[in-house]
Amino acid sequence: QVQLVESGGGLVQAGGSLRLSCAASGSTFRFNTMGWYRQAPGKQRELVASISRSDSTNYADSAKGRFTISRGNVVNTVYLQMNSLKPEDTAVYYCNAKGFLPGGGYDYWGQGTQVTVSS
């Protein structure tokens, strides 16, 4: 059974930085795409950043220039470096892994880690 475990969330002042980590267990293959999503209270879950198997990255407009997604040296790990944090970045951040195998698609989610940015 595949599990994604996030860490690195917490409370930070506006302008500060946090680095989120996501590590997978139980997988026997390299994920096609890994990404970070977030969900603020009363809002829909939204994509923050994603990275493909070829290390091509995609960012939400709100994350461009401030956040950086990267894969770790250990397979199926991904990081999100968040700089210049703003109160509006406050949300639960979720790690995601998705793609396709010969037997069908997969879409895995972590349990989420809270990020709170104080003004």
C-alpha positions as CSV (number, residue, x, y, z in Angstrom):
1,Q,0.0,0.0,0.0
2,V,1.4,3.3,-1.1
3,Q,1.7,6.1,1.6
4,L,2.8,9.6,1.2
5,V,4.0,11.4,4.4
6,E,4.5,15.1,4.5
7,S,6.5,17.1,7.1
8,G,7.9,20.5,7.5
9,G,4.7,22.6,8.1
10,G,4.4,25.0,11.0
11,L,3.9,28.6,12.1
12,V,6.0,31.3,10.5
13,Q,5.8,35.0,10.3
14,A,5.1,36.8,7.0
15,G,8.3,37.0,4.9
16,G,9.7,33.8,6.4
17,S,10.4,30.5,4.8
18,L,9.5,26.9,5.2
19,R,10.5,23.7,3.5
20,L,8.0,20.9,3.1
21,S,9.1,17.4,2.5
22,C,7.1,14.4,1.2
23,A,8.4,10.8,1.3
24,A,6.6,7.8,-0.2
25,S,6.6,4.2,1.0
26,G,5.2,1.1,-0.4
27,S,5.8,1.9,-4.0
28,T,7.7,-0.4,-6.4
29,F,7.9,2.2,-9.2
30,R,8.9,5.8,-9.7
31,F,6.0,8.2,-9.8
32,N,5.3,10.0,-13.0
33,T,4.3,13.3,-11.5
34,M,4.6,14.6,-7.9
35,G,3.1,17.7,-6.7
36,W,1.9,19.9,-3.8
37,Y,-1.6,21.1,-3.4
38,R,-3.1,23.3,-0.7
39,Q,-6.5,23.9,0.8
40,A,-7.4,26.9,2.9
41,P,-10.6,27.0,5.1
42,G,-13.7,27.4,3.0
43,K,-11.8,27.1,-0.3
44,Q,-11.2,24.4,-2.8
45,R,-8.0,22.4,-3.0
46,E,-5.6,24.0,-5.5
47,L,-2.4,23.0,-7.2
48,V,0.7,24.8,-5.9
49,A,3.4,23.2,-7.9
50,S,4.2,19.9,-9.6
51,I,7.2,18.2,-11.1
52,S,7.3,15.5,-13.8
53,R,9.4,12.5,-14.2
54,S,11.7,14.6,-16.5
55,D,11.9,17.3,-13.8
56,S,9.7,19.7,-15.7
57,T,8.0,22.0,-13.2
58,N,4.6,23.8,-13.1
59,Y,3.6,26.5,-10.7
60,A,0.5,28.3,-9.7
61,D,0.7,32.0,-10.4
62,S,0.6,32.7,-6.7
63,A,3.7,30.5,-6.2
64,K,5.9,31.7,-9.0
65,G,9.1,33.4,-7.9
66,R,8.6,32.4,-4.3
67,F,8.2,28.6,-4.2
68,T,10.5,25.9,-5.6
69,I,9.6,22.3,-6.1
70,S,12.3,19.7,-6.4
71,R,12.7,15.9,-6.3
72,G,15.0,14.4,-3.7
73,N,17.9,12.0,-4.3
74,V,15.8,9.2,-2.7
75,V,13.2,8.0,-5.3
76,N,9.7,9.3,-4.8
77,T,10.6,12.2,-2.5
78,V,9.7,15.7,-3.2
79,Y,10.3,19.1,-1.5
80,L,8.6,22.5,-1.6
81,Q,10.8,25.4,-0.6
82,M,8.6,28.3,0.3
83,N,10.1,31.8,0.6
84,S,8.6,35.2,1.2
85,L,5.5,33.6,2.7
86,K,2.3,35.6,3.0
87,P,-0.7,35.2,5.3
88,E,-2.7,34.1,2.2
89,D,-0.4,31.1,2.0
90,T,-2.0,29.7,5.1
91,A,-3.5,26.3,4.3
92,V,-3.1,22.6,4.7
93,Y,-0.6,21.4,2.1
94,Y,-0.9,18.0,0.6
95,C,1.6,15.9,-1.3
96,N,0.3,14.1,-4.4
97,A,1.6,11.5,-6.8
98,K,-0.1,10.5,-10.0
99,G,0.4,8.8,-13.3
100,F,-0.4,5.8,-15.3
101,L,0.7,2.2,-15.3
102,P,-0.2,-0.6,-17.8
103,G,-2.9,-1.7,-15.3
104,G,-4.4,1.8,-14.9
105,G,-3.9,5.1,-13.4
106,Y,-2.9,6.0,-9.8
107,D,-3.5,9.1,-7.7
108,Y,-2.1,9.1,-4.2
109,W,-2.5,11.7,-1.4
110,G,-0.7,12.4,1.8
111,Q,-2.5,13.4,5.0
112,G,-1.5,17.0,4.8
113,T,0.6,19.4,6.8
114,Q,-0.6,22.7,8.2
115,V,1.2,25.9,7.2
116,T,0.2,29.0,9.1
117,V,1.7,32.4,8.2
118,S,1.1,35.2,10.6
119,S,1.0,38.8,9.7
